[in-house]
Amino acid sequence: MRFWLPLAFAVIAACTALLVSWVFSGRSENALRGGAAELASANAQGAVDPVVNAVRRETLGATLERISGARNMAIFYYDENSELASSDVSHGIRVENIAHADEAVRAASFPGGGYESSAEHGRARLIALPAPKVGGVVLTYSPLPLLQGQVGIVHRQVVEAALFASLGGAIAGLLVAMLIAGRLRRIAHAADAIEGGSFDTRLHPWLKDELGGLAETIDRMRARLRESFGRVEAERDRLQRLLGRLHDGVIAVDTNLRIEFSNAAARRLLRASVDEGDELPDAWGQPVLKVLAARLFEPGARAIQETFETDGGRAYSIAGIPPRGRSKNVILVVTDVSVRERRERAEREFVTNAAHELRTPLATITGAIQVLQSGAKDDVVERDRFLDHIEREAARLGRVTNSLLVLARAQTREEAPNLAPVELRPLLEAIVEDVQPPKEVAVTVRCPPGLEVLAERDLVEQAVSNLTANALQNTERGKIEIAARALPGGSVVLEVSDTGNGIAPERQDRIFDRFYRPDGRDPRRFGLGLAIVRQAVAALGGRIELESAVGSGTTVRITLTGVQKEAVA
């Protein structure tokens, strides 16, 4: 600004001076030319009478020479026949070298005539006037050297004025540029301080112009930023204190897998250095944290949660949150879930023990069947009906016992389920035959014949039976449909759909938790049926999904591996 602003002022001043001088010089030159023409005309007219007298006294030569020297012009006399009656040289100018001299003489020879014109491109004046009383024409040729000098002086003065104006404009521009640059430097200094995090540099504009308004705006912005940053720092300190008190470890990791933040719980749980700037460590001797963090930085990554068990028997839940918005960090939350794992293990032991205890009533029922079949009942019809019922329930109880034992062994990883092809249609029809729905509820099966899954039969029956029983408990009227279909890729989907009350959205996430009862403290329900379904599906390597809306019913979908049948040639 200190360079281009003075230059701009100088250019503007010079252009203005040149424009003014051009107009002024043009007018001055016109005025000078007009004055010179009037002087030449006056000299010519003043020479006529002396020439007439000289012709009468026959002193024409001396008179012309005197007039020529006195009036600084060449003068010639032509008689009434338009013949040159004087010398052809006057004032050092030969008449034959004067352009349009003959034309001027002819014009002045007529009565009342005369001739006046500029010559030599305005550098001379040619005038022809009639000579009264004696006849003839007086021809004058007046050079205008004085006019050229005056015009040159005007031009020189114009150039000098333009130079002085340019210099003055440059000096004025320099002063203005220095003033503006100084004010802008103070504003830039305050802006640099704000960028560096310092909000103490104030601006006090002494002029209320545009720059003063800009300075006031920046000063108000500085005050507001200082207030906002103060609040942010207070909230950050409060958040750090809160995170420091958490029992869960919290770690923020950048794209280079280096730690940007960690709390005390993270150091305690990981038992490794997690200071700011350190590389994410291998927790518990495994690179589980690095692998998880790298997955969260992948495009389209979602929040994930995994459980990791150490060789020492401890279990940790690791939740990962990918970057959101402008944040470039991944958040890892580490929780010690060893107590929860021990509780769930105790619950699984409870299921195992309960299944084991069911063997005694099973033996009692079997003995009763044997007694009844040996003739204890006299009514044959009733006896056979009860016997069939007891036998069917006993067989079912045995299957339930076996399924619970298989499930318990799978959960403790002692024994994997014995997977084998299971045809679904007969299994689903048998489940429907065992249920006793209300009159307002219809239970149907929709399954193509020959559709098979690779699973443990008792676990599949246990899962579908529990889902059907749960649907019956929540459906007062309408229908319950048990359906199975094959999917492209070899999977098979089992669906249990009802038109019951549905499940509220806030309860759907916990509906498969153990001992969770969405209807409160209903003593008829223990909250184990759906939890057993989820565990059975997990043991079979399947997937379970829930779709429900309040008042529109519920659909539970189980996906299992299908049996690929070879095509018959």
C-alpha positions in Angstrom: 0.0 0.0 0.0 2.9 2.4 0.8 4.0 2.0 -2.8 0.9 1.7 -5.0 -1.2 4.3 -3.2 1.4 7.2 -3.7 1.8 6.0 -7.3 -2.0 6.0 -7.8 -2.2 9.5 -6.3 0.6 10.8 -8.5 -1.0 9.3 -11.7 -4.4 10.8 -10.7 -2.8 14.2 -10.1 -0.7 14.1 -13.3 -3.7 13.1 -15.4 -5.8 15.8 -13.8 -3.1 18.4 -14.4 -2.6 17.3 -18.0 -6.3 17.4 -18.6 -6.6 20.9 -17.1 -3.5 22.1 -18.9 -4.7 20.7 -22.2 -7.9 22.6 -21.9 -6.1 25.7 -20.6 -3.3 25.6 -23.2 -5.8 25.2 -26.0 -7.8 28.2 -24.9 -4.6 30.2 -24.3 -3.2 29.3 -27.7 -6.5 30.3 -29.3 -6.5 33.6 -27.4 -2.9 34.3 -28.3 -3.6 33.5 -32.0 -6.6 35.8 -31.9 -4.6 38.6 -30.4 -1.8 38.2 -32.9 -4.3 38.2 -35.7 -5.8 41.4 -34.4 -2.4 43.0 -34.1 -1.4 42.0 -37.6 -4.7 43.4 -38.9 -4.3 46.7 -37.1 -0.7 47.0 -38.4 -1.9 46.4 -41.9 -4.7 48.9 -41.7 -2.4 51.4 -40.1 0.1 51.1 -43.0 -2.5 51.9 -45.7 -2.5 55.7 -45.2 1.3 56.1 -45.1 1.6 54.1 -48.3 -1.0 56.3 -50.0 0.8 59.4 -49.0 4.2 57.9 -50.1 2.7 57.1 -53.5 1.6 60.7 -53.8 5.0 62.1 -52.7 6.9 59.5 -54.7 8.7 58.2 -51.5 7.2 54.7 -51.7 10.5 52.8 -51.3 11.7 54.6 -48.2 8.2 54.6 -46.6 7.7 50.9 -47.1 11.2 50.1 -45.7 10.4 52.3 -42.6 7.0 50.8 -42.0 8.4 47.3 -42.5 11.1 47.8 -39.9 8.8 49.6 -37.4 5.9 47.1 -37.6 7.9 43.9 -38.1 6.2 42.8 -41.2 6.8 42.6 -45.0 4.8 45.2 -47.0 4.3 45.5 -50.8 2.4 47.8 -53.0 0.5 46.9 -56.2 -0.8 49.6 -58.6 -4.3 49.8 -60.0 -3.3 47.3 -62.7 -2.4 44.7 -60.0 1.3 45.1 -60.9 4.0 45.1 -58.2 5.0 48.8 -57.9 7.4 48.2 -55.0 10.5 46.1 -54.3 9.8 42.4 -54.5 11.7 41.9 -51.2 10.6 43.3 -47.9 11.7 42.6 -44.4 13.8 39.8 -45.8 10.8 38.1 -47.4 10.5 37.7 -51.2 6.9 38.2 -52.4 7.1 35.3 -54.8 7.6 33.0 -51.8 4.4 34.1 -50.1 1.7 31.6 -50.9 -1.7 33.0 -52.1 -0.2 36.5 -52.6 -1.7 36.9 -56.1 -5.1 35.6 -54.8 -5.0 38.2 -52.0 -4.2 41.0 -54.4 -7.0 40.0 -56.8 -9.5 39.9 -53.9 -8.5 43.4 -52.7 -8.7 44.9 -56.2 -12.4 44.8 -56.3 -14.3 47.8 -54.9 -14.8 47.3 -51.2 -12.7 44.1 -51.3 -10.0 42.8 -49.0 -8.2 39.7 -48.0 -7.1 38.3 -44.6 -5.9 34.8 -43.9 -3.3 32.9 -41.8 -0.3 31.5 -43.6 2.5 29.1 -42.9 0.1 26.9 -40.7 -0.7 29.8 -38.4 2.8 31.1 -38.1 2.1 34.2 -40.2 -0.7 36.5 -41.3 -1.4 37.6 -44.9 -3.5 40.7 -45.4 -4.4 42.6 -48.6 -6.2 46.0 -48.4 -7.2 48.5 -51.2 -5.3 51.8 -51.3 -8.0 54.6 -51.6 -7.5 57.7 -53.7 -4.4 56.4 -55.5 -5.8 52.9 -56.3 -3.9 49.7 -56.0 -3.5 47.2 -53.2 -1.3 47.2 -50.0 -0.2 43.6 -49.3 1.3 42.8 -45.8 2.8 39.6 -44.6 3.3 39.5 -40.8 5.3 36.6 -39.3 4.2 35.7 -35.7 7.4 34.5 -33.9 6.1 36.1 -30.7 3.1 33.9 -30.8 5.2 30.7 -31.0 7.3 31.8 -28.1 4.2 32.5 -26.0 2.7 29.2 -26.8 5.9 27.5 -25.9 6.0 29.2 -22.6 2.4 28.1 -21.9 3.3 24.5 -22.8 6.4 24.6 -20.5 4.4 26.0 -17.7 1.7 23.2 -18.2 4.4 20.5 -18.1 5.9 22.1 -15.0 2.5 22.2 -13.4 1.9 18.6 -14.2 5.2 17.5 -12.7 4.6 19.5 -9.5 1.0 18.1 -9.3 2.4 14.6 -9.7 5.0 15.2 -7.0 2.4 16.7 -4.7 0.0 13.8 -5.4 2.7 11.3 -4.6 3.6 13.0 -1.4 -0.1 13.2 -0.4 -0.6 9.6 -1.4 2.4 8.5 0.7 1.1 10.3 3.7 -2.4 8.8 3.3 -0.9 5.4 2.6 1.3 5.6 5.8 -1.7 6.6 7.8 -3.9 3.8 6.4 -1.1 1.3 6.6 -0.5 2.2 10.2 -4.1 1.7 11.1 -4.2 -1.5 9.2 -1.1 -2.7 10.9 -2.7 -2.2 14.3 -5.8 -4.1 13.1 -3.7 -6.9 11.7 -1.7 -7.1 14.9 -4.9 -7.5 16.9 -6.1 -10.2 14.4 -2.8 -12.1 14.7 -3.1 -12.0 18.5 -6.7 -13.4 18.3 -5.5 -16.1 15.9 -2.7 -17.0 18.4 -5.3 -17.3 21.2 -4.6 -14.0 22.9 -7.7 -11.8 23.4 -6.1 -8.9 25.4 -5.0 -6.7 22.5 -7.7 -4.0 22.3 -8.3 -1.5 19.5 -9.2 2.1 20.1 -10.1 3.7 16.7 -9.7 7.6 16.8 -11.5 8.0 13.5 -15.0 6.8 13.0 -14.6 6.1 9.3 -14.7 2.7 7.5 -11.4 1.5 9.0 -12.6 2.8 12.4 -15.8 0.8 12.0 -13.7 -2.3 11.0 -11.6 -1.9 14.1 -14.6 -1.6 16.4 -16.1 -4.7 14.8 -12.9 -6.7 15.3 -12.7 -5.4 18.9 -16.3 -6.6 19.6 -15.4 -9.9 18.0 -12.4 -10.2 20.2 -14.5 -9.6 23.3 -17.0 -12.2 22.3 -14.4 -14.7 21.4 -12.7 -14.2 24.7 -16.0 -14.9 26.5 -16.8 -17.9 24.3 -13.3 -19.4 24.7 -13.6 -18.9 28.4 -16.8 -20.8 28.5 -15.3 -23.6 26.3 -12.3 -23.9 28.5 -14.5 -24.1 31.6 -16.6 -26.8 29.9 -13.5 -28.6 28.8 -12.1 -28.5 32.4 -15.4 -29.7 33.7 -15.5 -32.5 31.1 -12.0 -33.6 32.0 -12.8 -33.7 35.7 -15.9 -35.7 34.9 -14.0 -38.2 32.7 -11.3 -38.4 35.3 -13.9 -39.7 37.8 -15.3 -42.3 35.6 -14.6 -46.0 36.3 -14.6 -46.6 32.5 -11.4 -45.9 30.6 -11.8 -43.2 27.9 -9.1 -42.8 25.1 -9.1 -40.4 22.1 -6.9 -41.5 19.2 -5.9 -39.6 16.1 -5.5 -41.1 12.6 -1.9 -42.1 13.4 -3.1 -44.1 16.3 -1.6 -41.8 18.8 -3.3 -40.8 22.0 -4.7 -37.3 22.3 -6.6 -37.8 25.6 -6.9 -40.5 28.3 -8.3 -40.6 31.8 -6.9 -42.3 34.9 -9.3 -45.2 34.5 -7.7 -46.0 31.1 -4.2 -46.3 32.6 -5.6 -48.4 35.4 -7.5 -50.8 33.2 -4.9 -51.1 30.4 -2.0 -51.2 32.8 0.1 -49.4 30.1 1.3 -45.9 29.2 -1.5 -43.9 27.7 -0.1 -40.4 28.0 -0.8 -37.8 25.4 1.3 -38.3 22.3 2.0 -42.0 23.1 1.2 -44.6 20.5 -1.8 -46.7 21.3 -0.5 -49.6 23.3 -1.1 -53.4 23.0 -3.5 -53.9 25.9 -3.3 -57.2 27.8 -0.6 -58.4 25.5 -2.9 -58.2 22.4 -3.2 -55.5 19.6 -7.0 -55.5 20.1 -7.2 -51.7 20.6 -5.1 -50.9 17.5 -7.2 -53.3 15.3 -10.4 -51.8 16.7 -9.3 -48.2 16.2 -8.1 -48.9 12.6 -11.5 -50.3 11.8 -13.2 -47.2 13.1 -11.2 -45.0 10.7 -12.5 -46.9 7.7 -15.0 -45.1 5.5 -18.6 -45.7 6.6 -17.5 -47.1 9.9 -20.2 -47.3 12.7 -20.0 -47.6 16.4 -19.0 -51.0 17.5 -18.7 -52.9 20.8 -16.6 -56.0 21.5 -15.8 -58.0 24.6 -12.3 -59.3 25.2 -11.3 -61.9 27.8 -7.8 -62.1 29.1 -5.9 -65.2 30.0 -6.3 -64.3 33.7 -10.1 -64.7 33.4 -11.0 -61.0 33.3 -13.4 -59.7 30.7 -13.4 -56.2 29.2 -16.0 -54.5 27.0 -14.5 -52.1 24.4 -16.8 -49.6 22.7 -15.6 -47.7 19.7 -17.0 -44.5 18.3 -15.9 -43.4 14.8 -15.1 -39.7 14.0 -18.2 -37.5 13.7 -18.6 -34.1 12.1 -15.3 -32.1 12.1 -13.7 -34.4 14.7 -10.8 -36.5 13.4 -10.5 -38.6 16.5 -11.8 -42.1 17.5 -13.1 -42.6 21.0 -12.5 -45.9 22.8 -14.3 -46.7 26.0 -12.9 -49.6 28.0 -15.1 -51.2 30.7 -14.3 -54.0 33.1 -17.2 -56.4 32.7 -15.7 -59.3 34.7 -18.4 -59.0 37.3 -21.2 -59.1 34.7 -19.5 -62.1 33.0 -19.4 -63.9 36.3 -23.1 -63.1 36.9 -24.1 -64.4 33.5 -22.0 -67.5 34.1 -23.9 -68.0 37.3 -27.2 -67.6 35.4 -26.1 -70.2 32.9 -25.2 -72.5 35.7 -28.7 -71.9 37.1 -30.2 -73.1 33.8 -27.9 -76.1 33.8 -28.9 -77.0 37.3 -32.6 -76.5 36.6 -32.3 -78.8 33.5 -30.6 -81.4 35.6 -33.3 -81.2 38.3 -36.0 -81.8 35.7 -34.8 -85.4 35.3 -36.6 -86.4 38.5 -40.1 -85.4 37.5 -39.4 -86.8 34.1 -38.7 -90.2 35.7 -41.9 -89.9 37.7 -44.0 -89.1 34.7 -42.5 -92.1 32.8 -43.3 -94.4 35.7 -46.9 -93.2 35.9 -47.3 -93.9 32.2 -46.1 -97.4 32.8 -48.6 -98.0 35.6 -51.5 -96.6 33.6 -50.7 -98.7 30.6 -50.7 -101.8 32.8 -54.4 -101.4 33.5 -54.7 -98.9 36.4 -57.5 -97.1 34.6 -60.8 -98.8 33.8 -62.1 -96.1 31.4 -60.3 -97.0 28.2 -61.1 -93.8 26.4 -60.0 -91.4 29.2 -57.1 -93.6 30.0 -55.8 -93.5 26.5 -56.3 -89.8 26.1 -54.4 -89.0 29.3 -51.8 -91.5 28.6 -51.1 -90.0 25.2 -51.1 -86.5 26.7 -48.6 -87.5 29.4 -46.5 -89.4 27.0 -46.4 -86.3 24.6 -45.6 -83.9 27.5 -42.9 -86.3 28.8 -41.3 -86.5 25.4 -41.4 -82.7 25.1 -40.0 -82.3 28.6 -37.1 -84.6 27.7 -36.4 -82.5 24.6 -36.5 -79.3 26.6 -34.1 -80.9 29.1 -31.8 -82.0 26.4 -31.9 -78.6 24.7 -31.1 -76.7 27.9 -28.1 -79.0 28.6 -26.9 -78.6 25.0 -27.2 -74.8 25.3 -25.4 -74.7 28.6 -22.5 -76.8 27.2 -22.3 -74.5 24.2 -22.2 -71.4 26.3 -19.5 -72.7 28.5 -17.6 -73.9 25.4 -17.4 -77.4 26.7 -19.2 -79.0 23.8 -20.5 -77.6 20.5 -24.0 -78.4 19.3 -24.3 -81.5 17.2 -25.4 -80.0 13.9 -27.4 -82.2 11.5 -30.0 -81.6 8.7 -33.4 -80.8 10.3 -36.5 -80.8 8.2 -38.5 -77.7 9.2 -42.1 -78.4 8.1 -42.8 -81.5 10.3 -41.0 -79.7 13.2 -43.2 -76.6 12.9 -46.4 -78.6 12.5 -45.6 -80.5 15.7 -45.0 -77.3 17.6 -48.4 -76.0 16.4 -50.1 -79.2 17.5 -48.8 -78.8 21.0 -50.1 -75.3 21.6 -53.5 -74.5 22.8 -54.4 -71.0 21.4 -57.5 -69.0 22.3 -60.6 -69.3 20.1 -59.9 -65.8 18.7 -56.4 -66.7 17.6 -55.4 -68.8 14.7 -52.0 -70.4 14.5 -50.8 -71.4 11.0 -47.6 -72.8 9.4 -46.2 -71.7 6.0 -43.2 -73.7 5.0 -42.3 -75.5 1.7 -41.9 -79.3 2.0 -38.3 -80.6 2.2 -36.8 -77.3 3.5 -33.9 -78.2 5.9 -31.5 -76.3 8.1 -28.2 -77.5 9.5 -28.8 -77.3 13.3 -29.5 -79.1 16.6 -33.1 -80.2 16.4 -33.9 -79.6 20.0 -32.4 -76.1 20.0 -34.5 -75.1 16.9 -37.6 -76.6 18.5 -36.9 -74.8 21.8 -36.4 -71.4 20.0 -39.5 -71.6 17.9 -41.6 -73.0 20.8 -40.6 -70.1 23.1 -41.3 -67.6 20.3 -44.7 -69.1 19.7 -45.5 -69.1 23.4 -44.4 -65.5 23.7 -46.7 -64.6 20.8 -49.6 -66.4 22.4 -49.1 -64.4 25.6 -49.3 -61.1 23.7 -52.0 -61.9 21.2 -55.6 -61.7 22.3 -57.2 -62.1 18.8 -56.0 -62.4 15.3 -53.4 -64.8 14.1 -49.9 -66.2 14.6 -48.0 -67.4 11.6 -44.9 -69.6 11.7 -43.1 -69.3 8.3 -39.9 -70.6 6.8 -38.3 -69.8 3.5 -35.0 -70.2 1.7 -32.8 -67.2 0.9 -30.3 -66.8 -2.0 -26.9 -67.9 -0.9 -28.0 -70.9 1.1 -29.5 -69.4 4.3 -33.0 -70.1 5.7 -35.2 -67.7 7.5 -37.7 -68.7 10.3 -40.3 -66.1 11.1 -42.8 -66.0 14.0 -45.3 -63.2 13.4 -48.3 -62.2 15.4 -51.0 -59.5 15.4 -50.6 -58.8 19.1 -49.9 -55.7 21.2 -46.4 -55.1 19.9 -43.3 -53.9 21.8 -42.5 -50.3 22.5 -39.4 -49.0 20.8 -37.6 -48.2 24.1 -38.1 -51.8 25.2 -36.9 -53.6 22.0 -33.2 -53.3 22.9 -33.7 -55.2 26.1 -36.4 -57.7 25.1 -33.8 -60.5 24.7 -32.1 -59.8 28.1 -32.3 -62.4 30.8 -35.0 -61.8 33.5 -36.3 -58.8 31.6 -40.1 -58.6 31.7 -41.6 -55.8 29.6 -45.0 -56.0 31.3 -43.5 -55.3 34.8 -43.7 -57.8 37.6 -46.1 -60.4 36.2 -45.5 -63.5 38.4 -46.4 -65.8 35.5 -43.3 -64.7 33.5 -39.7 -65.0 34.5 -38.1 -63.2 31.6 -36.1 -66.3 30.4 -38.0 -67.4 27.3 -36.7 -64.9 24.8 -33.2 -64.9 26.4 -33.1 -68.6 25.8 -34.1 -68.0 22.2 -31.2 -65.6 21.6 -28.7 -68.0 23.3 -30.0 -70.9 21.2 -29.7 -69.0 18.0 -26.2 -67.8 18.9 -25.2 -71.4 19.7 -26.3 -72.5 16.3 -24.3 -69.7 14.6 -27.5 -67.9 13.4 -28.8 -64.3 13.6 -32.0 -63.0 15.2 -33.9 -59.8 14.4 -36.9 -58.1 15.8 -39.6 -55.9 14.1 -42.4 -54.6 16.2 -44.8 -51.6 16.4 -47.2 -50.9 19.3 -50.6 -52.1 18.3 -49.5 -53.7 15.0 -47.9 -56.9 16.2 -44.4 -58.4 16.3 -42.2 -60.4 13.9 -39.1 -62.3 15.1 -36.8 -63.5 12.4 -34.2 -66.2 12.8 -31.6 -66.8 10.1 -29.8 -70.2 10.0 -27.6 -72.1 7.6 -29.6 -74.1 5.1 -28.8 -77.6 3.8 -27.6 -77.6 0.2 -29.1 -80.5 -1.7 -27.3 -82.0 -4.7 -29.2 -81.8 -7.9 -30.4 -85.2 -9.3 -28.9 -85.9 -12.7 
